[in-house]
Amino acid sequence: MDLWIEIWETIKRNKLRTFFTGFSVAWGIFMLIVLLAAGNGLRNAIARNYETSSVNVIRLFPGRTTMSFGGYEKGRSINLDKNDMRLSESLKDNVAEAYPSSRAYGINAVRGVQSSSVTCEGLYPGSLQANGIKIINENGRFINDMDMINRRRVAVIHKQLKESFFQNEDPVGKQIIIGKMPFQVIGVYDFNSSRNNGSIYIPFTTSEVIFPPKYGYSNIILSLKNLDTREANDKFIAKLRVLLARLHNYDPTDDSSIWIWNKLDDYLQTMGILNGITLFIWVIGIGSLIAGIVGISNIMLITVKERTREIGIRKALGATPNSVLKMILLESLLITGVFGYVGLVFGITLTEGVNALLSSGGASDSMVMFYNPTVDIRVVIIASIVIISAGLFAGFIPAKRAVNIKPIEALRYE
């Protein structure tokens, strides 16, 4: 108790110096928590945007040649058809499923006096996960195999169309007119302009009959397997380009002939950027903390210098080196610990407050850029360990200097 009282009296004699020294530690911990929370907010947002859709998918889109090849002039349109679907058999080691889709633009949808021009898209049941489509009403569903086999006239509409046509009614089981044909609504999904253009989804087999495509499929989705690295993914894409070029008779290096959107590659690039941001955040946060530790160490050196005569008298009266070492280390640990935990509490309070503010806007299935910007308990434990270690480290050099003071020299010190 006497030791803690003495340390407290020493701190009280230098209140302003102690405050600014401790503030640097508090600021370092505060910035570390806030920056890590911000990084987690970005990472959580990316994970949330990907959680409803498969990552291992690619899309093929029809394009136009930009090179002459095999006697054909450049500018030739390349369309996707059933022959492209057969390529999945040649790539069965890496292609789990293939789903074509067809689109009919500018179709008139009507219910009562309400009407809207929509895009009608024919899909397979497997497109639900591949496209990241999320059904939002409890009674609704997506297209299933029986819809495909029987060519049922059923439709999954987006949220905005539901609000326009049905207001507060449950649309499931009710009919709308698409084109000139009645369709039964079986589900509602949340509209997200980053993933689709607000299409009405109907079974692909039904779309082929009612809205036969004039220029082939609008796109083909390939669900991939056994491709977990960028190297394997790049090798597969190169092989796919060669097969597509051979099938449609265009230059394999002409990437504009058939556009390939590689979602796995996008995902890996995004995660690589996030990992870089996280590393940068740790470097900045640790740098801020080190600056605070150096500040405390310098102040403790000044304190030891100011108390040289006192320490010399203590040692002359029989104080052991361990008691002197403990006194300096505990003072350093007290300043670092108190101010460090203040910074920790303020950092966590701020991040939790921002998270509560973002959550108060209500959950949304749309793409988000920032989500749940908080830190987990592991980061708090690590920060606590860092605070304690920083306090001991900051006080070690001044404490060693105090231990090495010789009583005779200390008594002559002015």
Secondary structure, 3 states (H helix, E strand, C coil): CHHHHHHHHHHHHCHHHHHHHHHHHHHHHHHHHHHHHHHHHHHHHHHHHHCCCCCCEEEEEEEECCCCECCECCCCEECECHHHHCHHHHCCCCEEEEEEEEEEEEEEEEECCEEEEEEEEEECCCHHHHHCCCECCCCCCCCCHHHHHCCCCEEEEEHHHHHHHHCCCCCCCCEEEECCEEEEEEEEECCCCCCCCCCEEEEHHHHHHHCCCCCCECEEEEEECCCCCHHHHHHHHHHHHHHHHHHHCCCCCCCCCEEEEEHHHHHHHHHHHHHHHHHHHHHHHHHHHHHHHHHHHHHHHHHHHHCHHHHHHHHHCCCCHHHHHHHHHHHHHHHHHHHHHHHHHHHHHHHHHHHHHHHCCCCCCCCCCCCCCCCCHHHHHHHHHHHHHHHHHHHHHHHHHHHCCCHHHHHCCC
